[in-house]
Amino acid sequence: TAPASGVDPESELQATLAMLKVVEWGLVLAVAALCWAWLVLCPGALALPAGLAWPLPGYLAVGLGCYGLATVGWGLATFNDCRGAAEELGRELGEARRGLHQRGFLFTPSGRRGEAGSC
């Protein structure tokens, strides 16, 4: 049964979890920014070579970009073919084509609509 307020509790929970994820990433970003500011403002705190702290956010951005590309590449390389789903889709397309043909829709061998003057 639907609640009296008319709001779906599941969608409300999903919205709350999404907001918590935004807060989580905001906190991670804030901590990283504080660490970077500490490295820049207190250069003697760690034994880093001179001038290394300033480009660290750029290195982080490039590293995250490389990680993202590698993740997408790995997903594409290990993507599984779903032969059963492809066969089912082919059957459904055939049924749709037959249904349209019964309603007077004509198909040409090229797959275009069979109307006079169509490009």
C-alpha positions as CSV (number, residue, x, y, z in Angstrom):
1,T,0.0,0.0,0.0
2,A,1.1,3.5,-0.7
3,P,1.9,5.8,2.2
4,A,-0.6,8.5,3.1
5,S,2.0,11.2,2.1
6,G,2.0,9.9,-1.5
7,V,5.8,9.7,-1.5
8,D,7.4,6.4,-2.5
9,P,9.7,5.4,0.4
10,E,12.1,3.6,-2.0
11,S,12.6,6.6,-4.2
12,E,13.1,8.8,-1.1
13,L,15.7,6.3,0.1
14,Q,17.5,6.4,-3.2
15,A,17.5,10.2,-3.2
16,T,18.9,10.2,0.4
17,L,21.6,7.7,-0.5
18,A,22.6,9.8,-3.6
19,M,22.8,12.9,-1.4
20,L,25.0,11.0,1.1
21,K,27.3,10.0,-1.8
22,V,27.6,13.7,-2.8
23,V,28.5,14.6,0.8
24,E,31.0,11.8,1.0
25,W,32.8,13.0,-2.2
26,G,32.6,16.5,-0.9
27,L,34.3,15.5,2.3
28,V,37.0,13.6,0.4
29,L,37.7,16.6,-1.8
30,A,37.8,18.9,1.2
31,V,40.3,16.7,3.0
32,A,42.5,16.4,-0.1
33,A,42.4,20.2,-0.5
34,L,43.4,20.7,3.1
35,C,46.3,18.2,2.7
36,W,47.4,20.0,-0.4
37,A,47.2,23.4,1.3
38,W,49.2,22.1,4.2
39,L,51.9,20.8,1.8
40,V,52.1,24.2,0.0
41,L,52.0,26.4,3.1
42,C,54.4,24.2,5.2
43,P,57.0,23.1,2.7
44,G,59.4,22.0,5.5
45,A,56.9,19.6,7.0
46,L,57.8,16.8,4.6
47,A,61.0,16.1,2.7
48,L,59.5,17.0,-0.7
49,P,61.6,18.5,-3.5
50,A,61.1,22.2,-4.0
51,G,58.1,23.0,-6.2
52,L,56.6,19.5,-6.1
53,A,53.5,20.4,-4.1
54,W,52.0,23.0,-6.5
55,P,51.3,20.6,-9.4
56,L,50.0,17.8,-7.2
57,P,46.3,18.5,-8.0
58,G,47.2,18.3,-11.7
59,Y,48.9,15.0,-11.2
60,L,45.9,13.7,-9.3
61,A,43.5,14.8,-12.1
62,V,45.7,13.1,-14.7
63,G,45.9,9.9,-12.6
64,L,42.2,9.8,-12.1
65,G,41.7,10.3,-15.8
66,C,44.0,7.4,-16.6
67,Y,42.2,5.3,-14.0
68,G,38.8,6.1,-15.6
69,L,40.1,5.3,-19.1
70,A,41.6,2.0,-17.9
71,T,38.3,1.1,-16.1
72,V,36.2,1.8,-19.3
73,G,38.8,-0.1,-21.4
74,W,38.7,-3.1,-19.2
75,G,34.9,-3.1,-19.2
76,L,34.9,-3.0,-23.0
77,A,37.5,-5.7,-23.3
78,T,35.7,-8.1,-20.9
79,F,32.1,-7.3,-22.1
80,N,30.2,-10.5,-22.6
81,D,28.0,-11.2,-25.6
82,C,24.5,-12.2,-24.8
83,R,23.5,-14.5,-27.6
84,G,20.2,-15.4,-26.0
85,A,19.2,-11.8,-25.7
86,A,20.3,-11.1,-29.3
87,E,18.1,-14.0,-30.5
88,E,15.2,-12.8,-28.5
89,L,15.6,-9.3,-29.9
90,G,15.7,-10.7,-33.4
91,R,12.4,-12.6,-32.8
92,E,10.8,-9.5,-31.4
93,L,11.9,-7.4,-34.4
94,G,10.5,-10.0,-36.7
95,E,7.2,-10.0,-34.8
96,A,7.1,-6.2,-35.0
97,R,7.8,-6.2,-38.7
98,R,5.0,-8.8,-39.3
99,G,2.6,-6.7,-37.2
100,L,3.4,-3.6,-39.2
101,H,3.1,-5.4,-42.4
102,Q,-0.4,-6.6,-41.4
103,R,-1.3,-2.9,-40.8
104,G,-0.2,-2.0,-44.3
105,F,3.4,-0.8,-43.7
106,L,5.5,-1.9,-46.6
107,F,9.2,-2.7,-46.4
108,T,11.8,-2.5,-49.2
109,P,14.8,-4.8,-49.2
110,S,17.0,-2.0,-48.0
111,G,14.9,-1.6,-44.9
112,R,13.4,1.8,-45.8
113,R,9.8,2.6,-45.8
114,G,8.0,1.7,-49.0
115,E,6.5,5.0,-49.9
116,A,6.6,6.7,-53.3
117,G,9.2,9.5,-53.3
118,S,10.8,8.6,-50.0
119,C,14.6,9.1,-49.9
